[in-house]
Amino acid sequence: MPESDNSQPASGNWKTQALVVGAVIGALVGAGAAYLLTQRAEGNQERLRITAGDGVKLGVLIFGLLRQVAQLGEGR
């Protein structure tokens, strides 16, 4: 009886799992960030204001993070 090699998951299964885990982690991080922003605004007793400059800084930060994640699998 030949042994089957179960060391590799099914072709599409690991991709689906990675997408679901990534989506859940992203949602949790986003909810945490929104919570921190609202807590800061409540502490200052004012409405939350995010300027265009803050948005650009955040966008650059997110693109840098995504670039680093994309490079995780590359050899050294």
PDB file of N, CA, C and O in Angstrom:
ATOM      1  N   MET A   1       0.842  -1.177   0.000  1.00  0.00           N
ATOM      2  CA  MET A   1       0.000   0.000   0.000  1.00  0.00           C
ATOM      3  C   MET A   1       0.892   1.246   0.000  1.00  0.00           C
ATOM      4  O   MET A   1       1.685   1.420   0.926  1.00  0.00           O
ATOM      5  N   PRO A   2       0.789   2.103  -0.995  1.00  0.00           N
ATOM      6  CA  PRO A   2       1.650   3.299  -1.041  1.00  0.00           C
ATOM      7  C   PRO A   2       1.239   4.311   0.018  1.00  0.00           C
ATOM      8  O   PRO A   2       0.059   4.498   0.317  1.00  0.00           O
ATOM      9  N   GLU A   3       2.257   4.952   0.570  1.00  0.00           N
ATOM     10  CA  GLU A   3       1.988   6.021   1.552  1.00  0.00           C
ATOM     11  C   GLU A   3       1.683   7.320   0.827  1.00  0.00           C
ATOM     12  O   GLU A   3       2.358   7.672  -0.141  1.00  0.00           O
ATOM     13  N   SER A   4       0.677   8.024   1.290  1.00  0.00           N
ATOM     14  CA  SER A   4       0.373   9.320   0.692  1.00  0.00           C
ATOM     15  C   SER A   4       1.152  10.397   1.440  1.00  0.00           C
ATOM     16  O   SER A   4       1.329  10.322   2.655  1.00  0.00           O
ATOM     17  N   ASP A   5       1.603  11.380   0.710  1.00  0.00           N
ATOM     18  CA  ASP A   5       2.381  12.473   1.290  1.00  0.00           C
ATOM     19  C   ASP A   5       1.420  13.556   1.749  1.00  0.00           C
ATOM     20  O   ASP A   5       0.902  14.313   0.928  1.00  0.00           O
ATOM     21  N   ASN A   6       1.176  13.640   3.058  1.00  0.00           N
ATOM     22  CA  ASN A   6       0.257  14.629   3.604  1.00  0.00           C
ATOM     23  C   ASN A   6       0.976  15.846   4.149  1.00  0.00           C
ATOM     24  O   ASN A   6       0.382  16.629   4.890  1.00  0.00           O
ATOM     25  N   SER A   7       2.252  16.025   3.796  1.00  0.00           N
ATOM     26  CA  SER A   7       2.994  17.167   4.318  1.00  0.00           C
ATOM     27  C   SER A   7       2.566  18.472   3.655  1.00  0.00           C
ATOM     28  O   SER A   7       2.727  19.540   4.245  1.00  0.00           O
ATOM     29  N   GLN A   8       2.026  18.406   2.446  1.00  0.00           N
ATOM     30  CA  GLN A   8       1.557  19.595   1.741  1.00  0.00           C
ATOM     31  C   GLN A   8       0.041  19.657   1.804  1.00  0.00           C
ATOM     32  O   GLN A   8      -0.626  18.679   1.469  1.00  0.00           O
ATOM     33  N   PRO A   9      -0.523  20.791   2.228  1.00  0.00           N
ATOM     34  CA  PRO A   9      -1.984  20.914   2.228  1.00  0.00           C
ATOM     35  C   PRO A   9      -2.527  20.984   0.808  1.00  0.00           C
ATOM     36  O   PRO A   9      -1.774  21.203  -0.142  1.00  0.00           O
ATOM     37  N   ALA A  10      -3.812  20.802   0.670  1.00  0.00           N
ATOM     38  CA  ALA A  10      -4.454  20.892  -0.643  1.00  0.00           C
ATOM     39  C   ALA A  10      -4.153  22.241  -1.280  1.00  0.00           C
ATOM     40  O   ALA A  10      -4.004  23.244  -0.582  1.00  0.00           O
ATOM     41  N   SER A  11      -4.066  22.266  -2.594  1.00  0.00           N
ATOM     42  CA  SER A  11      -3.605  23.440  -3.332  1.00  0.00           C
ATOM     43  C   SER A  11      -4.317  24.734  -2.956  1.00  0.00           C
ATOM     44  O   SER A  11      -3.655  25.720  -2.631  1.00  0.00           O
ATOM     45  N   GLY A  12      -5.636  24.757  -2.992  1.00  0.00           N
ATOM     46  CA  GLY A  12      -6.368  25.980  -2.715  1.00  0.00           C
ATOM     47  C   GLY A  12      -6.686  26.184  -1.250  1.00  0.00           C
ATOM     48  O   GLY A  12      -7.016  27.296  -0.838  1.00  0.00           O
ATOM     49  N   ASN A  13      -6.591  25.122  -0.451  1.00  0.00           N
ATOM     50  CA  ASN A  13      -6.980  25.187   0.951  1.00  0.00           C
ATOM     51  C   ASN A  13      -6.110  26.157   1.747  1.00  0.00           C
ATOM     52  O   ASN A  13      -6.637  26.950   2.528  1.00  0.00           O
ATOM     53  N   TRP A  14      -4.796  26.111   1.568  1.00  0.00           N
ATOM     54  CA  TRP A  14      -3.917  26.991   2.337  1.00  0.00           C
ATOM     55  C   TRP A  14      -4.090  28.445   1.924  1.00  0.00           C
ATOM     56  O   TRP A  14      -3.906  29.351   2.736  1.00  0.00           O
ATOM     57  N   LYS A  15      -4.443  28.668   0.668  1.00  0.00           N
ATOM     58  CA  LYS A  15      -4.671  30.042   0.212  1.00  0.00           C
ATOM     59  C   LYS A  15      -5.917  30.624   0.877  1.00  0.00           C
ATOM     60  O   LYS A  15      -5.916  31.773   1.321  1.00  0.00           O
ATOM     61  N   THR A  16      -6.966  29.831   0.941  1.00  0.00           N
ATOM     62  CA  THR A  16      -8.201  30.283   1.576  1.00  0.00           C
ATOM     63  C   THR A  16      -7.967  30.560   3.053  1.00  0.00           C
ATOM     64  O   THR A  16      -8.431  31.569   3.583  1.00  0.00           O
ATOM     65  N   GLN A  17      -7.249  29.665   3.713  1.00  0.00           N
ATOM     66  CA  GLN A  17      -6.960  29.851   5.129  1.00  0.00           C
ATOM     67  C   GLN A  17      -6.139  31.110   5.361  1.00  0.00           C
ATOM     68  O   GLN A  17      -6.401  31.860   6.302  1.00  0.00           O
ATOM     69  N   ALA A  18      -5.151  31.345   4.513  1.00  0.00           N
ATOM     70  CA  ALA A  18      -4.313  32.540   4.650  1.00  0.00           C
ATOM     71  C   ALA A  18      -5.139  33.811   4.461  1.00  0.00           C
ATOM     72  O   ALA A  18      -4.952  34.787   5.188  1.00  0.00           O
ATOM     73  N   LEU A  19      -6.046  33.803   3.490  1.00  0.00           N
ATOM     74  CA  LEU A  19      -6.892  34.970   3.253  1.00  0.00           C
ATOM     75  C   LEU A  19      -7.837  35.223   4.422  1.00  0.00           C
ATOM     76  O   LEU A  19      -8.033  36.370   4.823  1.00  0.00           O
ATOM     77  N   VAL A  20      -8.419  34.169   4.966  1.00  0.00           N
ATOM     78  CA  VAL A  20      -9.346  34.326   6.088  1.00  0.00           C
ATOM     79  C   VAL A  20      -8.600  34.833   7.317  1.00  0.00           C
ATOM     80  O   VAL A  20      -9.061  35.759   7.985  1.00  0.00           O
ATOM     81  N   VAL A  21      -7.455  34.235   7.617  1.00  0.00           N
ATOM     82  CA  VAL A  21      -6.670  34.674   8.779  1.00  0.00           C
ATOM     83  C   VAL A  21      -6.227  36.122   8.599  1.00  0.00           C
ATOM     84  O   VAL A  21      -6.300  36.912   9.540  1.00  0.00           O
ATOM     85  N   GLY A  22      -5.772  36.476   7.408  1.00  0.00           N
ATOM     86  CA  GLY A  22      -5.362  37.855   7.141  1.00  0.00           C
ATOM     87  C   GLY A  22      -6.506  38.840   7.285  1.00  0.00           C
ATOM     88  O   GLY A  22      -6.327  39.932   7.823  1.00  0.00           O
ATOM     89  N   ALA A  23      -7.676  38.458   6.809  1.00  0.00           N
ATOM     90  CA  ALA A  23      -8.847  39.336   6.919  1.00  0.00           C
ATOM     91  C   ALA A  23      -9.253  39.537   8.375  1.00  0.00           C
ATOM     92  O   ALA A  23      -9.596  40.647   8.782  1.00  0.00           O
ATOM     93  N   VAL A  24      -9.214  38.462   9.156  1.00  0.00           N
ATOM     94  CA  VAL A  24      -9.589  38.569  10.573  1.00  0.00           C
ATOM     95  C   VAL A  24      -8.583  39.443  11.317  1.00  0.00           C
ATOM     96  O   VAL A  24      -8.967  40.310  12.102  1.00  0.00           O
ATOM     97  N   ILE A  25      -7.291  39.212  11.067  1.00  0.00           N
ATOM     98  CA  ILE A  25      -6.259  40.020  11.731  1.00  0.00           C
ATOM     99  C   ILE A  25      -6.391  41.482  11.322  1.00  0.00           C
ATOM    100  O   ILE A  25      -6.276  42.370  12.167  1.00  0.00           O
ATOM    101  N   GLY A  26      -6.629  41.745  10.036  1.00  0.00           N
ATOM    102  CA  GLY A  26      -6.801  43.113   9.563  1.00  0.00           C
ATOM    103  C   GLY A  26      -8.001  43.799  10.196  1.00  0.00           C
ATOM    104  O   GLY A  26      -7.935  44.975  10.553  1.00  0.00           O
ATOM    105  N   ALA A  27      -9.097  43.062  10.333  1.00  0.00           N
ATOM    106  CA  ALA A  27     -10.290  43.630  10.961  1.00  0.00           C
ATOM    107  C   ALA A  27     -10.035  43.951  12.429  1.00  0.00           C
ATOM    108  O   ALA A  27     -10.460  44.996  12.922  1.00  0.00           O
ATOM    109  N   LEU A  28      -9.344  43.056  13.125  1.00  0.00           N
ATOM    110  CA  LEU A  28      -9.045  43.296  14.540  1.00  0.00           C
ATOM    111  C   LEU A  28      -8.104  44.487  14.727  1.00  0.00           C
ATOM    112  O   LEU A  28      -8.294  45.299  15.632  1.00  0.00           O
ATOM    113  N   VAL A  29      -7.100  44.585  13.874  1.00  0.00           N
ATOM    114  CA  VAL A  29      -6.166  45.712  13.962  1.00  0.00           C
ATOM    115  C   VAL A  29      -6.893  47.016  13.639  1.00  0.00           C
ATOM    116  O   VAL A  29      -6.678  48.022  14.316  1.00  0.00           O
ATOM    117  N   GLY A  30      -7.743  47.015  12.625  1.00  0.00           N
ATOM    118  CA  GLY A  30      -8.505  48.206  12.281  1.00  0.00           C
ATOM    119  C   GLY A  30      -9.453  48.637  13.387  1.00  0.00           C
ATOM    120  O   GLY A  30      -9.572  49.825  13.685  1.00  0.00           O
ATOM    121  N   ALA A  31     -10.131  47.665  13.996  1.00  0.00           N
ATOM    122  CA  ALA A  31     -11.031  47.985  15.107  1.00  0.00           C
ATOM    123  C   ALA A  31     -10.247  48.521  16.299  1.00  0.00           C
ATOM    124  O   ALA A  31     -10.700  49.441  16.981  1.00  0.00           O
ATOM    125  N   GLY A  32      -9.077  47.952  16.550  1.00  0.00           N
ATOM    126  CA  GLY A  32      -8.231  48.440  17.646  1.00  0.00           C
ATOM    127  C   GLY A  32      -7.757  49.862  17.404  1.00  0.00           C
ATOM    128  O   GLY A  32      -7.737  50.681  18.322  1.00  0.00           O
ATOM    129  N   ALA A  33      -7.377  50.155  16.169  1.00  0.00           N
ATOM    130  CA  ALA A  33      -6.930  51.508  15.831  1.00  0.00           C
ATOM    131  C   ALA A  33      -8.070  52.514  15.990  1.00  0.00           C
ATOM    132  O   ALA A  33      -7.870  53.608  16.518  1.00  0.00           O
ATOM    133  N   ALA A  34      -9.268  52.136  15.530  1.00  0.00           N
ATOM    134  CA  ALA A  34     -10.420  53.029  15.683  1.00  0.00           C
ATOM    135  C   ALA A  34     -10.742  53.255  17.154  1.00  0.00           C
ATOM    136  O   ALA A  34     -11.092  54.367  17.549  1.00  0.00           O
ATOM    137  N   TYR A  35     -10.627  52.209  17.967  1.00  0.00           N
ATOM    138  CA  TYR A  35     -10.871  52.344  19.403  1.00  0.00           C
ATOM    139  C   TYR A  35      -9.882  53.322  20.032  1.00  0.00           C
ATOM    140  O   TYR A  35     -10.267  54.187  20.819  1.00  0.00           O
ATOM    141  N   LEU A  36      -8.605  53.177  19.677  1.00  0.00           N
ATOM    142  CA  LEU A  36      -7.589  54.079  20.234  1.00  0.00           C
ATOM    143  C   LEU A  36      -7.840  55.525  19.814  1.00  0.00           C
ATOM    144  O   LEU A  36      -7.689  56.441  20.623  1.00  0.00           O
ATOM    145  N   LEU A  37      -8.223  55.734  18.558  1.00  0.00           N
ATOM    146  CA  LEU A  37      -8.504  57.094  18.090  1.00  0.00           C
ATOM    147  C   LEU A  37      -9.688  57.708  18.823  1.00  0.00           C
ATOM    148  O   LEU A  37      -9.652  58.877  19.205  1.00  0.00           O
ATOM    149  N   THR A  38     -10.743  56.910  19.019  1.00  0.00           N
ATOM    150  CA  THR A  38     -11.913  57.453  19.707  1.00  0.00           C
ATOM    151  C   THR A  38     -11.623  57.717  21.179  1.00  0.00           C
ATOM    152  O   THR A  38     -12.146  58.675  21.747  1.00  0.00           O
ATOM    153  N   GLN A  39     -10.805  56.889  21.799  1.00  0.00           N
ATOM    154  CA  GLN A  39     -10.436  57.120  23.192  1.00  0.00           C
ATOM    155  C   GLN A  39      -9.619  58.403  23.332  1.00  0.00           C
ATOM    156  O   GLN A  39      -9.805  59.165  24.281  1.00  0.00           O
ATOM    157  N   ARG A  40      -8.711  58.635  22.377  1.00  0.00           N
ATOM    158  CA  ARG A  40      -7.908  59.859  22.410  1.00  0.00           C
ATOM    159  C   ARG A  40      -8.789  61.087  22.238  1.00  0.00           C
ATOM    160  O   ARG A  40      -8.588  62.101  22.907  1.00  0.00           O
ATOM    161  N   ALA A  41      -9.771  60.998  21.335  1.00  0.00           N
ATOM    162  CA  ALA A  41     -10.667  62.127  21.106  1.00  0.00           C
ATOM    163  C   ALA A  41     -11.530  62.383  22.339  1.00  0.00           C
ATOM    164  O   ALA A  41     -11.769  63.539  22.690  1.00  0.00           O
ATOM    165  N   GLU A  42     -11.998  61.339  22.996  1.00  0.00           N
ATOM    166  CA  GLU A  42     -12.802  61.514  24.207  1.00  0.00           C
ATOM    167  C   GLU A  42     -11.963  62.110  25.335  1.00  0.00           C
ATOM    168  O   GLU A  42     -12.460  62.912  26.124  1.00  0.00           O
ATOM    169  N   GLY A  43     -10.710  61.722  25.408  1.00  0.00           N
ATOM    170  CA  GLY A  43      -9.821  62.255  26.444  1.00  0.00           C
ATOM    171  C   GLY A  43      -9.574  63.738  26.275  1.00  0.00           C
ATOM    172  O   GLY A  43      -9.374  64.455  27.255  1.00  0.00           O
ATOM    173  N   ASN A  44      -9.587  64.198  25.042  1.00  0.00           N
ATOM    174  CA  ASN A  44      -9.377  65.625  24.752  1.00  0.00           C
ATOM    175  C   ASN A  44     -10.694  66.402  24.760  1.00  0.00           C
ATOM    176  O   ASN A  44     -10.693  67.621  24.593  1.00  0.00           O
ATOM    177  N   GLN A  45     -11.805  65.711  24.949  1.00  0.00           N
ATOM    178  CA  GLN A  45     -13.133  66.330  24.973  1.00  0.00           C
ATOM    179  C   GLN A  45     -13.424  67.095  23.681  1.00  0.00           C
ATOM    180  O   GLN A  45     -14.021  68.171  23.710  1.00  0.00           O
ATOM    181  N   GLU A  46     -13.005  66.537  22.565  1.00  0.00           N
ATOM    182  CA  GLU A  46     -13.274  67.191  21.279  1.00  0.00           C
ATOM    183  C   GLU A  46     -13.567  66.136  20.228  1.00  0.00           C
ATOM    184  O   GLU A  46     -13.381  64.939  20.445  1.00  0.00           O
ATOM    185  N   ARG A  47     -14.028  66.612  19.094  1.00  0.00           N
ATOM    186  CA  ARG A  47     -14.327  65.721  17.979  1.00  0.00           C
ATOM    187  C   ARG A  47     -13.022  65.322  17.300  1.00  0.00           C
ATOM    188  O   ARG A  47     -12.089  66.120  17.210  1.00  0.00           O
ATOM    189  N   LEU A  48     -12.966  64.095  16.830  1.00  0.00           N
ATOM    190  CA  LEU A  48     -11.776  63.580  16.172  1.00  0.00           C
ATOM    191  C   LEU A  48     -11.574  64.288  14.832  1.00  0.00           C
ATOM    192  O   LEU A  48     -12.479  64.333  13.999  1.00  0.00           O
ATOM    193  N   ARG A  49     -10.392  64.831  14.638  1.00  0.00           N
ATOM    194  CA  ARG A  49     -10.059  65.504  13.377  1.00  0.00           C
ATOM    195  C   ARG A  49      -8.779  64.893  12.825  1.00  0.00           C
ATOM    196  O   ARG A  49      -7.743  64.867  13.489  1.00  0.00           O
ATOM    197  N   ILE A  50      -8.877  64.403  11.595  1.00  0.00           N
ATOM    198  CA  ILE A  50      -7.710  63.849  10.915  1.00  0.00           C
ATOM    199  C   ILE A  50      -7.454  64.716   9.691  1.00  0.00           C
ATOM    200  O   ILE A  50      -8.321  64.859   8.829  1.00  0.00           O
ATOM    201  N   THR A  51      -6.277  65.285   9.621  1.00  0.00           N
ATOM    202  CA  THR A  51      -5.939  66.175   8.507  1.00  0.00           C
ATOM    203  C   THR A  51      -5.494  65.368   7.294  1.00  0.00           C
ATOM    204  O   THR A  51      -5.263  64.163   7.385  1.00  0.00           O
ATOM    205  N   ALA A  52      -5.379  66.047   6.161  1.00  0.00           N
ATOM    206  CA  ALA A  52      -4.895  65.398   4.948  1.00  0.00           C
ATOM    207  C   ALA A  52      -3.465  64.905   5.146  1.00  0.00           C
ATOM    208  O   ALA A  52      -3.099  63.838   4.653  1.00  0.00           O
ATOM    209  N   GLY A  53      -2.668  65.671   5.858  1.00  0.00           N
ATOM    210  CA  GLY A  53      -1.294  65.255   6.140  1.00  0.00           C
ATOM    211  C   GLY A  53      -1.249  63.980   6.963  1.00  0.00           C
ATOM    212  O   GLY A  53      -0.412  63.111   6.719  1.00  0.00           O
ATOM    213  N   ASP A  54      -2.156  63.862   7.949  1.00  0.00           N
ATOM    214  CA  ASP A  54      -2.239  62.634   8.742  1.00  0.00           C
ATOM    215  C   ASP A  54      -2.635  61.451   7.859  1.00  0.00           C
ATOM    216  O   ASP A  54      -2.113  60.348   8.025  1.00  0.00           O
ATOM    217  N   GLY A  55      -3.544  61.677   6.932  1.00  0.00           N
ATOM    218  CA  GLY A  55      -3.964  60.620   6.020  1.00  0.00           C
ATOM    219  C   GLY A  55      -2.830  60.155   5.125  1.00  0.00           C
ATOM    220  O   GLY A  55      -2.672  58.958   4.885  1.00  0.00           O
ATOM    221  N   VAL A  56      -2.033  61.108   4.626  1.00  0.00           N
ATOM    222  CA  VAL A  56      -0.885  60.756   3.780  1.00  0.00           C
ATOM    223  C   VAL A  56       0.134  59.962   4.587  1.00  0.00           C
ATOM    224  O   VAL A  56       0.663  58.961   4.103  1.00  0.00           O
ATOM    225  N   LYS A  57       0.415  60.399   5.816  1.00  0.00           N
ATOM    226  CA  LYS A  57       1.362  59.668   6.672  1.00  0.00           C
ATOM    227  C   LYS A  57       0.896  58.240   6.911  1.00  0.00           C
ATOM    228  O   LYS A  57       1.687  57.299   6.842  1.00  0.00           O
ATOM    229  N   LEU A  58      -0.390  58.084   7.191  1.00  0.00           N
ATOM    230  CA  LEU A  58      -0.948  56.768   7.435  1.00  0.00           C
ATOM    231  C   LEU A  58      -0.878  55.901   6.178  1.00  0.00           C
ATOM    232  O   LEU A  58      -0.558  54.715   6.258  1.00  0.00           O
ATOM    233  N   GLY A  59      -1.174  56.485   5.029  1.00  0.00           N
ATOM    234  CA  GLY A  59      -1.102  55.747   3.768  1.00  0.00           C
ATOM    235  C   GLY A  59       0.302  55.254   3.471  1.00  0.00           C
ATOM    236  O   GLY A  59       0.487  54.107   3.065  1.00  0.00           O
ATOM    237  N   VAL A  60       1.297  56.118   3.672  1.00  0.00           N
ATOM    238  CA  VAL A  60       2.690  55.728   3.438  1.00  0.00           C
ATOM    239  C   VAL A  60       3.090  54.615   4.399  1.00  0.00           C
ATOM    240  O   VAL A  60       3.774  53.669   4.009  1.00  0.00           O
ATOM    241  N   LEU A  61       2.668  54.727   5.647  1.00  0.00           N
ATOM    242  CA  LEU A  61       2.960  53.701   6.637  1.00  0.00           C
ATOM    243  C   LEU A  61       2.353  52.355   6.236  1.00  0.00           C
ATOM    244  O   LEU A  61       3.011  51.320   6.345  1.00  0.00           O
ATOM    245  N   ILE A  62       1.109  52.366   5.776  1.00  0.00           N
ATOM    246  CA  ILE A  62       0.439  51.119   5.393  1.00  0.00           C
ATOM    247  C   ILE A  62       1.102  50.501   4.171  1.00  0.00           C
ATOM    248  O   ILE A  62       1.295  49.286   4.123  1.00  0.00           O
ATOM    249  N   PHE A  63       1.455  51.321   3.177  1.00  0.00           N
ATOM    250  CA  PHE A  63       2.135  50.779   2.002  1.00  0.00           C
ATOM    251  C   PHE A  63       3.493  50.198   2.371  1.00  0.00           C
ATOM    252  O   PHE A  63       3.892  49.173   1.818  1.00  0.00           O
ATOM    253  N   GLY A  64       4.204  50.826   3.288  1.00  0.00           N
ATOM    254  CA  GLY A  64       5.476  50.280   3.759  1.00  0.00           C
ATOM    255  C   GLY A  64       5.285  48.944   4.453  1.00  0.00           C
ATOM    256  O   GLY A  64       6.069  48.017   4.249  1.00  0.00           O
ATOM    257  N   LEU A  65       4.250  48.841   5.270  1.00  0.00           N
ATOM    258  CA  LEU A  65       3.952  47.587   5.952  1.00  0.00           C
ATOM    259  C   LEU A  65       3.624  46.489   4.942  1.00  0.00           C
ATOM    260  O   LEU A  65       4.125  45.371   5.060  1.00  0.00           O
ATOM    261  N   LEU A  66       2.789  46.799   3.953  1.00  0.00           N
ATOM    262  CA  LEU A  66       2.433  45.810   2.939  1.00  0.00           C
ATOM    263  C   LEU A  66       3.659  45.373   2.124  1.00  0.00           C
ATOM    264  O   LEU A  66       3.773  44.209   1.741  1.00  0.00           O
ATOM    265  N   ARG A  67       4.551  46.296   1.869  1.00  0.00           N
ATOM    266  CA  ARG A  67       5.785  45.964   1.150  1.00  0.00           C
ATOM    267  C   ARG A  67       6.628  44.984   1.968  1.00  0.00           C
ATOM    268  O   ARG A  67       7.180  44.027   1.423  1.00  0.00           O
ATOM    269  N   GLN A  68       6.723  45.226   3.262  1.00  0.00           N
ATOM    270  CA  GLN A  68       7.482  44.336   4.128  1.00  0.00           C
ATOM    271  C   GLN A  68       6.838  42.944   4.188  1.00  0.00           C
ATOM    272  O   GLN A  68       7.538  41.932   4.176  1.00  0.00           O
ATOM    273  N   VAL A  69       5.517  42.901   4.250  1.00  0.00           N
ATOM    274  CA  VAL A  69       4.827  41.610   4.281  1.00  0.00           C
ATOM    275  C   VAL A  69       5.071  40.856   2.976  1.00  0.00           C
ATOM    276  O   VAL A  69       5.271  39.641   2.992  1.00  0.00           O
ATOM    277  N   ALA A  70       5.055  41.558   1.855  1.00  0.00           N
ATOM    278  CA  ALA A  70       5.272  40.924   0.552  1.00  0.00           C
ATOM    279  C   ALA A  70       6.684  40.355   0.443  1.00  0.00           C
ATOM    280  O   ALA A  70       6.899  39.393  -0.294  1.00  0.00           O
ATOM    281  N   GLN A  71       7.630  40.919   1.146  1.00  0.00           N
ATOM    282  CA  GLN A  71       9.014  40.467   1.075  1.00  0.00           C
ATOM    283  C   GLN A  71       9.332  39.361   2.082  1.00  0.00           C
ATOM    284  O   GLN A  71      10.465  38.880   2.121  1.00  0.00           O
ATOM    285  N   LEU A  72       8.370  38.952   2.887  1.00  0.00           N
ATOM    286  CA  LEU A  72       8.624  37.925   3.902  1.00  0.00           C
ATOM    287  C   LEU A  72       9.114  36.607   3.314  1.00  0.00           C
ATOM    288  O   LEU A  72      10.001  35.975   3.886  1.00  0.00           O
ATOM    289  N   GLY A  73       8.563  36.186   2.196  1.00  0.00           N
ATOM    290  CA  GLY A  73       8.922  34.894   1.628  1.00  0.00           C
ATOM    291  C   GLY A  73      10.171  34.868   0.785  1.00  0.00           C
ATOM    292  O   GLY A  73      10.593  33.796   0.351  1.00  0.00           O
ATOM    293  N   GLU A  74      10.773  36.003   0.541  1.00  0.00           N
ATOM    294  CA  GLU A  74      11.968  36.057  -0.317  1.00  0.00           C
ATOM    295  C   GLU A  74      13.191  35.549   0.423  1.00  0.00           C
ATOM    296  O   GLU A  74      13.305  35.702   1.639  1.00  0.00           O
ATOM    297  N   GLY A  75      14.106  34.943  -0.324  1.00  0.00           N
ATOM    298  CA  GLY A  75      15.355  34.463   0.263  1.00  0.00           C
ATOM    299  C   GLY A  75      16.256  35.625   0.610  1.00  0.00           C
ATOM    300  O   GLY A  75      16.081  36.743   0.128  1.00  0.00           O
ATOM    301  N   ARG A  76      17.210  35.337   1.447  1.00  0.00           N
ATOM    302  CA  ARG A  76      18.128  36.402   1.896  1.00  0.00           C
ATOM    303  C   ARG A  76      19.345  36.465   1.025  1.00  0.00           C
ATOM    304  O   ARG A  76      20.223  37.297   1.251  1.00  0.00           O
TER     305      ARG A  76
END
